[in-house]
């Protein structure tokens, strides 16, 4: 059989731990904390994983943590690969293919986003129900990896309905006002202009961000169920007066992560039964 780099990567991970998780969690900006709560954790820096894309080692703080969260085995990715860093879209989804080879069947993706919907506020947690990718590259452009999935594939239920229901249920039990919305993917690294945000609003977007969508596409292609949660870090450009900078974005982090972390723990506990 042909050796695929993502299979080699998964074999390496398997050699480091007996744990065989079915659920993986990708942590977005400001959410690294949950990985620290994993018990009996094995930590593998991305740089140690054979075949992991490297465009200059800018992921030095990024690592895979395998451990028990709330008693359930999970693989947690602290840090992700973004297209704006220079990875191709195919490279940016290497971790998804690696997780597939590791046996993952549920993928929980998190991110920080700007709110296009004026009714949202910084700190809100939003269940992503669908996405818009208003430009043309795809992680599945080029040779189709037939061993993973079909050339053309359905995105109707990309954000798995059962998992969405489960997240809504868990949020309710925690007394968390979980919002719902459509996430628009922009490539970055520049934030959007007010005119771009008006365009996205017209198209039906509630949130905007620079991650997650390539991973969702790759996961759906290879038959992994997806749940995606976004923490609003700021109002998108032009929605309120004032510009965007690091400070504005970071200031919502404590509220967003204090709401998101208990929800994620809860979801991981029950997701295997959904
Ligand atoms: N735009 C794009 N990505 C983001 C934003 C935003 O306003 N906030 C956090 N990530």
Boltz pocket constraint, residues with backbone or C-beta under 6 A from the ligand:
constraints:
  - pocket:
      binder: B
      contacts: [[A, 112], [A, 113], [A, 114], [A, 115], [A, 186], [A, 190], [A, 191], [A, 192], [A, 208], [A, 209], [A, 210], [A, 233], [A, 234], [A, 235], [A, 236], [A, 237], [A, 244], [A, 249]]
      max_distance: 6.0
